[in-house]
Amino acid sequence: MRQDNRLSCVLHVLLHMAEAGGPMTSEALARALNTNPVVVRRLMGGLREHGYVHSEKGHGGGGTLSCQLDRVTLRDIYEALDAPRLFAIGNRSEKTECLVEEAVNDAMSGVLADVTAQLLARFGQITLAALHADFHQRLAARHAPATLCK
């Protein structure tokens, strides 16, 4: 089953934008993600709607952050992406007349609900500022110039 990596991609893009200090084109962001600019533009849609980024068209245009990194959490970004499914596992069938399947469904649904709540709570504790600070700590530890992705 294919993984949904949109959250990871969007967080990556947001941190590049935070480092840029000015507008970044979808082409530049696509190079950082090693993907197509169309993919970046699609990812940015939900972020624009929620006010996390702003885009300007034309020469010198591009995307810029329009939020404070310390006020936006991973959960906020997850929700801006329309809350993609977190787990690939699930119940075989939601409607059943089989008592065995009902027991299995109840057990699995309860566990998945608990784990989902814990994961979303943890996402709510991690800000973009924390990710940004982690990047800078890693950069300082390498004693390297501020090069991001190739």
C-alpha positions in Angstrom: 0.0 0.0 0.0 1.3 3.4 -0.9 2.3 5.9 1.8 0.8 9.4 2.0 3.8 11.6 2.3 2.0 15.0 1.9 2.5 16.1 5.5 6.3 15.4 5.3 6.5 17.2 2.0 4.6 20.2 3.2 6.7 20.5 6.4 9.8 20.3 4.2 8.5 23.1 2.0 7.5 25.3 4.9 11.0 25.1 6.4 12.6 25.9 3.1 10.3 28.9 2.9 11.2 30.0 6.4 14.9 29.8 5.5 14.5 31.7 2.2 13.6 35.1 3.7 11.6 35.9 0.5 9.3 34.4 -2.1 10.2 30.9 -3.4 8.8 29.7 -6.7 7.2 26.3 -7.0 10.2 25.4 -9.3 12.7 26.1 -6.5 10.6 24.2 -3.9 10.2 21.3 -6.4 14.0 21.1 -6.7 14.2 20.8 -2.9 11.7 18.0 -2.9 13.0 16.4 -6.1 9.5 16.5 -7.6 7.5 18.4 -10.2 6.4 22.1 -9.5 2.8 21.0 -10.1 3.0 18.8 -7.1 4.2 21.7 -5.0 1.4 24.0 -6.3 -1.2 21.3 -5.3 0.3 21.0 -1.9 0.2 24.7 -1.3 -3.6 25.0 -2.0 -4.7 24.0 1.5 -2.0 26.0 3.1 -3.1 29.2 1.3 -6.7 28.5 2.3 -5.7 28.3 6.0 -3.5 31.4 5.8 -0.2 29.7 6.4 1.3 30.8 3.1 0.8 33.6 0.6 1.5 33.4 -3.1 2.3 36.2 -5.5 2.2 35.7 -9.3 4.5 37.3 -11.8 8.2 38.3 -11.9 9.7 38.1 -8.4 6.7 36.2 -7.2 6.4 33.0 -5.4 5.3 31.6 -2.0 6.0 33.2 1.3 5.1 32.2 4.9 2.2 34.2 6.3 2.3 32.6 9.8 4.4 32.6 12.9 6.4 29.4 13.2 5.8 29.2 16.9 2.0 29.3 16.5 1.6 26.6 14.0 1.8 22.9 14.9 2.1 19.7 12.9 -1.5 19.1 13.7 -2.5 22.4 12.2 -0.7 21.5 9.0 -2.1 18.0 9.0 -5.6 19.4 9.2 -4.9 21.9 6.4 -4.2 18.9 4.3 -7.7 17.7 5.0 -6.5 15.2 7.6 -5.2 12.4 5.4 -5.7 8.9 6.6 -3.1 8.0 9.3 -3.1 4.2 9.1 -3.3 1.8 6.2 -5.0 -0.9 8.4 -8.7 -0.9 9.1 -11.8 -3.0 9.3 -12.6 -5.4 6.5 -16.2 -4.3 6.5 -18.1 -1.7 8.6 -21.5 -3.3 8.1 -21.6 -7.0 9.1 -24.0 -9.5 10.5 -21.1 -11.7 11.6 -20.6 -11.6 15.4 -16.9 -12.6 15.0 -16.4 -9.6 12.6 -18.2 -7.3 15.0 -15.8 -8.3 17.8 -12.8 -7.8 15.6 -14.2 -4.4 14.3 -14.9 -3.2 17.9 -11.4 -4.1 19.1 -9.6 -2.7 16.1 -11.7 0.5 16.0 -11.1 1.2 19.6 -7.3 0.7 19.3 -7.1 2.8 16.1 -9.2 5.6 17.7 -6.9 5.6 20.8 -3.7 5.7 18.7 -5.1 8.4 16.4 -5.9 10.6 19.4 -2.4 10.1 20.8 -0.7 10.8 17.5 -2.8 14.0 16.9 -2.1 15.2 20.4 1.6 14.7 19.9 1.4 16.5 16.5 -0.3 19.4 18.4 2.8 19.7 20.7 5.3 20.1 17.9 5.5 23.6 16.3 7.1 24.6 13.1 9.5 26.7 15.2 10.7 23.5 16.9 11.4 21.9 13.5 13.2 25.0 12.4 15.3 25.1 15.5 16.2 21.4 15.0 17.3 22.1 11.5 19.6 24.9 12.8 21.0 22.6 15.5 21.8 20.0 12.8 23.4 22.7 10.6 25.6 24.0 13.4 26.7 20.5 14.4 27.9 19.9 10.8 29.8 23.2 10.8 28.5 23.6 7.2 27.3 26.6 5.2 23.6 27.0 5.1 22.9 24.8 2.2 19.6 23.0 2.3 18.7 20.3 -0.2 20.5 19.7 -3.4 
